[in-house]
Amino acid sequence: MQAAIGTPSQLAAAPRGLTAGRRATPLPRSRVAAADPGDLADNAEFKNKRISVNEAAKQTILTPRFYTTDFEAMDDMFSLEKNPGLPMEELTAVLKELRRDYNKRSFVRSELYPSAAAALTGTTRRVMIDFLERACTTEFSGFLLYKELGLKLQGSNPVLAEIFSLVSRDEARHAGFAHKGLTDFNMTLDLGCLTRERTYTFFNPKFILYATYLSEVIGYWRYITIYRHLQRSPDCQLYPMFELFESWCQDEARHGDFLAAALKARPELLRGLLARLWGRFFCLAVYCTMYLNDHSSRFRHLYEALGLEVTPFCRHVINQTHQSVQRLFPEVPDVEQPAFWAALDRLAALNSAAQAIDATSAPTWLKRLRTLPLLERAAAECVRLYLAPTKRCGSLDAEQPAFHCQCIADGWGGPTCETPYEQFCPNQCNGMEEGDRPWLKPHVHTPAARDPQPGQTRKRPLIYVYELPPFYNAVMLQYRVDKNDCVHRIFDETNSTLLNDQYLYNPEPVLYTTDFESMDDMFSLEKNPDLPMEELTAVLQELRRDHNKRSFVRSELYASAAAALTGDTRREMINFMDRACTTEFSGFLLYKELGRKLQRSNPVLAEIFSLVSRDEARHAGFAHKGLTDFNMTLDLGCLTRERTYTFFNPKFILYATYLSEVIGYWRANDFPFIHGGPAAWRTHAAANLMIEVYHWIRSHHPYWDRHGGRDHVLLSVHDGGSCWVPAVLRPATILSH
């Protein structure tokens, strides 16, 4: 049993590495141009390896393969004449999507490619060439298969034929890009020779659909995981091609959607005992192939060069692929069992032992003899894996389903979540396209965010809100698990407002919205005739009593107590009095201004604000008088004119609220996205994200460093409260519950 490196993009090395039909025989070598002798002079092993690459990856059970199928049987399965009731709606939608060709201009090379290739040496250079050669071979084999299917189905199902042709277009584009990359290493791959001389493995049509679907799905997760990791760690970017993995994986995702639609168009492929058995088999075949390929010594080096740990990477990719696959396949292995991963680790160890034997200089017959016990043990492990406990799952669209699941994605409703409606957006995105959506008008209030009229100035204290990149707000809002999570308002299917008061996690989007909303619009009795005022009236009556009118009276003890303090204690006491005076005085200014502004629109609230400002002024005056006991004073007039208050609202989605939804309740499952690690608690991921925002603010704005963050406010309204806030943000005022 000998493993070879699979492409980190394509699981095609996985299903396309299985023999489930005619067994392929060893092939003549394909022609590859020799590398520059200067590059190879110091490494004889590398020189020999480049000769073996000319074979276009010696065929073993784990290497990429070229496939063919029974095209007449495929035609019978999808012929519109023979299957008049074949559901084509989803396939037609997929065709429209593929026609757009989003990545038509994405795969463009720059002058960085040759220089990056020249900078790679030794083992890293070898595995990078392996990677490109296998990527080219895998994508090219997919191109040939899909192109042939497109040609064969033209007469019986034009829609499916065009889809296969467009998918082959994408595969050819990927193969060409990888092939061009080989030239940066002074290598080339003779694809014409490869097409003529490679042995083709026959697969039944339904096996082709199972295998290629899994190939595209696991390919997506491998690409996107590597891409996200390298976005976080740009120093590990070995070769510029990795920067295009996002575009590449988008193609993989669309291909996976197409193949899922094709499988659903033939329900018998997803129902019954045989479908369950084959689904389990192909999942195991793909997962095992990927795991063994990625744990091979050469491929492990590539991951280490990219800054990735092989085992956590493989487990993450398989877990994410499994979540996608179990929505479609009727039965899948239970990858949540520790025994599953233990079996894969044992298979990887056996595969490494077989590779070590194959690398020796012993005669071929002796190497095969030594490998036999390993093959026997590996076969036993595979059988045990296949017979291990499984999960029943899968789904098919029914005409009249007996049960309707709740639509948890924001903006979708109806029996099968097919009806679009208004999604939540802070301030409803300031009323974009408001003319076409009249229901937005009551929720769009932004006069406070607009520039003042000529000649006008803003009243102090000023409140500023940082505008961060979408990754820290809109992306997390988009990918929240449930539409009710962490927002104070959602819409129903008629675009009517539903207020959501279910969670204490909602204050941040509320505050973000109200930061830009006129206070007068919020509490005007004329604009809000149903505003409940009973409790506010009761509060007003209580404040009018002024229970502490005569409480803040000083005695002769104050001055003598201050004189008795010395050293650090005296300095800390002065700092305390200074902060108390400043804090209470800032509240006095804000509440006084609010009381004045609301006099006409809401007299009750205006008087409340005025009375609250009275209390704040009393506190500020008492603290200010205390400073005089220490022979200190604070110029409140200067402070009023020059002090600026900055409101730090780093995301209008909660720091940890969305983290708990996006990455799983307790563990950071999507670790490249939130960088918590596959076994990290959500507290780690939350703290990492806060620190990242902290560095972003300091690198883009001068305000944090001006006062060391002491004039910033941070919301932390999740269950963990301020416990998750890292030390670098502790100087800020933290609002928590």
N, C-alpha and C positions, 0 to 999 in steps of 0.2 A: 504494500500500500504506500504510494508515494504521493505527497501533496505538492501542488505548485501554487504560486501566488495567484490569488484572484484579484480583480480590480476593486479598489475601494469604492467605486461608484456603482458597480453593476453587480448585482447578484447573478447576472447572467453566468458568471463563473459558477453560480450555485446550481440552478436547475439545468443550465446547459452543460453542467459537468456530470450529469447522471446518465448512466446507460440503462435505458428501459426499452430497448429494441434490439436492432442488430449491433453487435459489439464491433467497435471500430478497431481497425488494425493499425499498426505503426505506419507512419507516412514518410514519403520522401521529404527531403528538406526543402523548404521554401527559400528563395534567394533573398538575402539581406546584404546590403552593401557593408563592407568592412569599416570598422571605426578607424580613426586616426591612430596610426601605430604609436605616436607619441603619447597618446592617452593610455595605452595598454602596456607599454614597455615594462612597467614596474609591477605588473600583476598578471602572471601567467594564468591564474585561475580565471580571471575576468576574461582573458582572451579566449580560453576554451568555452566559457559560458556564452560568449557572443556567437560562437559557432552553433551552439545548441539552440540559441534563440532563432536561428535560421529555420529551425523546424517549426516555427510558429507555435511554440509551446508543445513540447512532447506530450502526446495524449495519455492521460491517466484518468482515473475516475473523478478527479477534482478539477481538471483543466477545462477551459471553455471549449465548446464543441459547435460544430456546424450541424444544423438539423434539417430534416425534411419530413414530410408527412403525407398522408393519403389525401391529396387535393380533391379527389372526387367525393370522398366521404365528407370533407369540410364543405364542399359545395352542397351536398345533400342536407347538411345541418342548417345552412343559412340561406338556401334558395328561397326566394319569395314566392316562386311558383309552387314549390313543393311544400312550403310552410306558410300558407296565406295568413295565418294568425300570428306570425312572428312579431313580437313587440319591437318597434323601430324608433319610438320616441326618444329614448335616451341615447341611442346610437346616432340619431340625427343631430341631437344637441352636441354630442361629442364631435361630430364632423364639423359643425359650425365653429366650434372652439379651435379645432386643429387647423382649419383654413386660415385663421387669423395669423398663425405663424409668429407668435410673440418673440421668438428668439432668432428671427431671420437675420438680424444684424448684431447679435450678441457675441458670437464667437469670432472676435476680431483680435488678431495678435498685435503685440507691440514690440518695440526694439528691446524690451527687457528679457524676452524669452531666450535668445542665444546666450546672453551674458549670464543669466541665471543657470543655464545648463552647464556653461563652462566652469562655473564656480563649484559645481558638485564633483566630488572625487571619491575614489575608493568604493566602499560598500554602498554608500548613499547613492552614488551615481549608478551602480549596478541595479539596485532595486528600483530606482526611478525609471530606468530603461525597461525593466521588467514590467513595471506598472503601465507605461505607455504602450508597450507591445501587446499586453493582454487587453488593455482597454480598446485598442484598435481592433484586435482580433474579435473580441466579444461584440463590439458594436457592428463590425462588418458582417458577422454571422447573422445578427439580428436584421440588418439591412437586406441580406439575401433572402431570408425567410419571409419577411413581411412583403418585400417586393414581389416575390413569386405568388404569395397569397393574393395580393392585390390584382395581379394579372389573371389568376385563375377564377376569381369571383366576379369579374366585370359583367358577365352576362347574366348571372343569377341574382346578384345583390349589389347593385352599383354603389349604394351607400357604404356598405362594409368594404367593398373593393377600394373605394377612394380613401377610407380611413386607413387601411393597411398601407396604401401607397404613401400617405402623408406621414405615417409612423416610420416607414422605411426612409423617408426624406430626413427625418430627425436622426435616425440611426446612422445614416450615411454622413450627415454633418458631424456627428460626434466622432465617427471613425476617421474622417478626414482630418479633424482637428488633432486627434491623438497621433495620427500618422505624421502630420506636419511637425508635431512635437519631437518625434524620433529624429527628424533631420537636425534638430538643435544639438543632438548627441552624435552627429555624423553617422546616423543609422537610417535605414529605410526598410520597409516591408513590402515584398512583391505580392500585392493583393490579387493580381491576376493569376499568378502561379498558385497562390493559396486557394483560390476558387476552384482551379482545375484539379489540384492534387489532394486536397483535404478529403478525408473520408467523412461522409454524412451519416449521422445517426438518425434512424427512423423513429418517430414518435407518433402515436395515435393522435388524431386531431384534438380530442378532449385533453390529452396529456400536454399537448402544445399550449392550450389555453391555461391549464393549471400552472404549468411551469413558467410561462412567460409572464403571467400575472404576478406570481411571487417574485420573479426576477425584477420587474419594474418597481414593485413596492419596496423590496429590500434595497434596491438600487437607490431609490429616493432617500431612504433614511440614512444610508451610508454617505451619500453626497451631502445632504443637508447637515449631518452631524459634523463631518469634517469641515465643511464651510463655516458653520457657526463657531467651531473651535478656533479656526484660523483667524476669524474676525476678532476674536478675543485675544489671540496670541499671534499678532502679525509677524513677530520675530521668527516664528516657525514656518513661515511661508517659503517652502523650498523652491517653488516653481510657479510662475504667474498663472498657469492653467487652473490652479486651485481657486483663484478668485472668480472663475466662471462656474464653479460648482452649483451656485444657486440657480443660474439659468439652466444648467444641465439637469438638475434635479426637478425643475419645473416640467421639463419634457418627460422625465420619468413618471412624474405624478399624473400627467395627462394620459400617458400610455397605460398606466395602471387603471385609471378611470374607464378607459375604453375597454380593456380586457375584462374588467368587472362587469361592464354593461353587456359584453358579449356572453359571458357566463350566465348572467341573469336572463338573457334572451332565450336560453335553453335551460329551463328550470330543472330538468332531469339531471343536469350536471351538478346540482347543488342539493338534491333531495335523494333520500333513500340510503340503503346500507352501502352500496358501492361508492356513492359520492362521499360518504363519511370516511370510508377506508382509504380512498385515494387522497382525500384532503389531508388526512393525518399523515399519509406517506410522503406527499410532496412537501408539506411543511417541515417534516423531520429531515428530508433529503436536503432541502435548501438551507435550513439552519445548521445542520452538521457540516455541510460543504463549506459554508462561510466561516464557521468557527475553526475548522481545521486549516483552511487556507490562511486565515488571518493569524493563526498561531504558529504558522511555519516560520522558521528562523529568518528567512529573507524578508518576509512581509512584516514580521515583528520589528525589524530594523527600520522599515519605512515608517511605521507608526511612531516609533520612538523618535525618529528624526522630525516628525510632525508635532511632537510634544504630546502624543496620546498614549495612554496605557491600553494595551490590546484587550485584556479581559473586560474591563469596564466598558470599553467602546463596543465590543461584540455584544455584550449583554444588553446594553442600551439599544443598539440597532435591532436586535432580535425582539426585545420587548415591544418596541414601538411598531415594528412590522407586524408582530402578533396581534396588537390591538387593532390594526387595520384589517388583517386577514380574518380574524374571528367575527367580523361583521358580515362576512360573505360566506366563508366555508362552513359547512354544517357541523364539522367536528375537527378539533385541533388538539395538538399535544398540550398538556398543562405545564407551561413553562414557569409557573410560579412555585413549583415543587423544587426543593433543594436537590432532590435526586436527579432532576433533569440536568442541572448545571454540573453536578458531579460526574454524570455520565459523559457529558461533552468534554470535561477536563480529562477524563481517562482516555477518550478517543484522541484528543489532541496529543497526549503523551505518547500513545501508541504510534500515532502518525509521525511524531518527531523521531521516535526510535527507528521507524522504517526509513525515514529520510537519512538518518545517520548511517544505516547499513548501506543504503544505495550510494552514499557519498564515498564509500571505501573503494579501494582498488582491487577488491576480491573478484574472482570470475563471476559472470552473470548467474550461472547455475547455483553457485554457493550463496550469492546474495538472495536469490529467490528462496532457497532452502531456509535461510535464516529469517526471512520475512514471514514464512508460513505461520508460525505460532502467533505472530502479531496480527496477521489477518484473521486468524481464527478468533482471537480475543475481541478484535474490533467487530467482527460479524455478530458475536454474542452480545456485545454492548448495543449494537443497532437493533437486534431483535428485542432486547429488554426495553429499549426506548419505545419501540413501536407498540409493545404490549403494556406499557405503563398507563396509568390513569389519564384520561383525556377530558376535554371539556366539550359539551354539546353547545353549539352556538349557531350563528348564521342568521340571515334574514332574507326574505323575498317580498317584493311588493305584492300585496293581495288586493283584489278588486274591492272587497268589503271586509277589511280586517276586523277580527272580533275584539281587539283591544287597540286603543290609540295611545301611544306614548306622549307624554307632555313635551311640547316644543320648548327646549331650554335655551336655544340660540335666540338672541335678541333680534327682532325684526322679521321673524317668521312665525306663521300660525297656520291654522287649517287642520283638517284631519290628518294629513301626512306632512305637515310643516312646509307646505308649498306656497302659501299666501304671504307675499311681502307686506310689511307695514313699517311705520316709523321706528327707527332705532334711537336709543338714548345717545345724546351728545351733550356735553356741558354747554349750557345756554343754547342748546340745539344748534350748535355751530354758528351762532350769531345770525340765524335766520337765512342761511344760504338757500336760494331757490324758494324763498318764502312765498313768492307770488303763486307758485304751483302747489303750495302746501299751506293752506290758510290755517290749519290747526296749530301751526307753530307760533302764531302771533302772541298768544298769552304767555309763552315761555321764553321770549327773546327780549331781554332788557339789558342794554349795554351802554347807557349814557356815561357811566363812570369810567369806562375804558376808552372813551373817545377823547380826542384832543380838545382842550378848552377853546371857547370862542375867542376871536381876537380881542386883546385887551384884558381878558380874564386870567386869573391865576388860580391854581388849586390851593385849597385850604390845607394847612398842616395839622397834624402829622401826616406825611405821605406814606402810602402803603404800596409796595411794589411786589409783583408776582413774577417769578422767573418763568420764562418760556423755554422748556426743555425740548430736546429732540423727541420725535414720536415714539421711539423705543421705550421711553420711560412713562408714556401716558397712553397714547392712542393704541399702541400695539397691545398693551396689557388690557385695555378696555375691550378691544376687539376679541381677544382670546380668553375672556373670562368664561368660566364653565357654564354658569346659569345666568340668564338675563336679569334675575333679581339680585344678583350678588353685587353689593357695594355701590348701588346707585339709588337715589332717592325717588326716582320717577321712571316709569316705563309706560309704553303705549300698548293698547290692545289692538285687535284686528280692525277696529273702526277708527284707529288713530285717536282714541279718547285717552286722556291721562289717567293712569293708575298710580297713586302715591304709594311708595314702598317704605313702610316704617318697620320692617321686619328686623333690621339689624342695627346695631350700634356702629357698624362699619360705614354707614352712609354719610357721616358729616363732611368728609373731605370733598366729594363732588358737590355737596350742598354749598360749602364755603367757597369753593372755587367759582361756582355760579354766582353766588351773592357778592363776591368780591367785585364783580363787574356789573352789578345790578344797582340801580338807584334805590337808596333806602326809602325815599319818598314813594316810589312806585310800589315797593313791597308792602308798606303799611298805610298807604293813603286810604282813608275811609270812603272816599268817593270812588276810587278805582277798585277797592276791595270791599264792597258793601256787606259781605258776609264774614268779615274778619271777626273772629271771636275776641271780645274785649273784656269778658267777665273777670278772668284771672288777672289781666293787666290792671283793671280798675281796683281790684283788691290789693294788688301790689302797691299801687299809688297811695291808697289810704294808709297802708303800713309805713311807707316812706315818709309821708307827711308828719307822722308822729315824732320822727327824729329822736329816737330813744337815746342816742349818744351825743346830744347837743352839748351837754356839760361834762362829758366823760374825759375829754382830752385836756386835762389841767395839769400843768407842771408844778413841781415843788423845788425847794432849795437843794434837794438831794441830787438833782440831775448834774449840776456843774461839778460837785465834789466827786461823784462817781466817775465822771469823765476824766477828771484830773488824776484819779487813782490808776487809770489804765495806762500801760506803757508797752513799748516794743511791738511785737507782732499782733498782740491782742488789741492794742489801740488802733493799729492800721486796719485790721479786719473790721473793727467796729465802725470806723469811718467809712470803709467801703460799703458796709451793710446799710448805713444811714443814707449814703449817696444813692445806692441802688433803690432803696425804698422810696426816697423822695422823687427820683426820676420816674420810677414806675407809676406811682400814684399820680404824679403831675401829668404824665402822658395820658392816663385814663381821664383825668379831669378835662384836658383839652378836647379829647375825642367826644366824650359824653356831652360836654357843653355845646359843641358844634352841632351834634345830632339833635339836641333839644331845641336849638334855635331853628334848624332847618325843617323840623317836623311840626312847628307850631300851627301852621294852617291845615296841614293834611291830616294830622292826628294829634289833637291837643293832649289827650291822656298820655300817649307815649312820649310826647315832647316834654311834659312835666316830669315824667319818670326819669328821663335822661338828665334833665336839669338837676333833680334831687340826687341822682347818683353822682353827678359831677360835683355836687356840694360835698358829699362824703369823701370823694377822692381828693378834693382840694383840702379838706380838713386833715386827711392823713398826710398829704404832701407837706402841708404847713408844719405839722407836728414833727415830721422827720427832718424838715429843713431847720427848724428851731434847735433840734438835737445836734445838728452839725456845728452850731455856734458854741456848744459846750466844749467842742474840740478845737475852737478857734478856726473853724472852717466855715465856708459859705458856698452856695451854689447859685450862679446867675441864671435864674429861671427865665428871664427875658431873653437872654442870649440863647438858652437852650430851646426856647420856643421858635426862634427865628432860624436856627442853624441845624438843629437835629433832624435827621431823616430816618424814619422807621421803615425797615425792609421786611416785607412778609414773605417768608420762604415757604412756598407751597410746591415742592419739587415735582409732584405728579398729581394730576387731579383724579388719579385712581390710587387707592391706599397702598402704602408701601407693602405691608405684609398681607393685607386682605387678598389682593389679587395674587400675591405669591402663593398663598395657600391654595388658591383655586387653580392657578396655572400649572404649578409643579406637583400637585397632589397634596393631600392633607398633611402628611407628616414628612414625606421625603421628596427631595428635589429630583423628580423623575426626568424632567427635561433639562438635564444639567448644562448642555451647551447654551441654552437660552438664558438661564438665570445664574449659571456658573456656581452652583452649590455643590456639585459632585454627585455621582450616582448613589452614594450612601449618606449624603449630608442631610442634616435636619433643616427644616425650612428656615429656622433662625439664622443658619449660616448663609443661606441664599439671600435672605432679607437684608442682613448686615452687609453682605458684599454689594448688593444693589445700592444701598444707601451710601456706601463709601464711594462707589463709582459716580453717583450723582454729585457727591461732595467734591470730587476731583474735577468733574465737568464744570461745576459752578466756579470753582477757583480758577480754572484755566480760561474761562470765558468772561468773567466779570470780576471787578475789583472789590465788591462790596463785603464779601465775607472777611477778607484780610484787613479791611479797614478797622473793624472793632473785634476781630477774632471770632466773629459769628454771634456775638452777644446781642446784636440788634436783629436777629433772625428768629422766625417762628417756624416750628416743625410740627406737623400733625402726625400722631402715632396712635391711631384710634382702634387698633385691632386688639385681640385678646391679650397678647403679650405686653401691651402698653409700651412703656419706654424701655422695657428690659431688652428689647432688640436693637435699640439705638446704639451705634458704635461710639466709642469714646471721642472720636474727632468731631462728632456733632453735638456733644454734650453741652458746649457753651451756649447753644441756642435755647430759646424757650420752647419746651416740648409740651404740646397739648395732647392729653391722653385721657382715657377713661379707666 
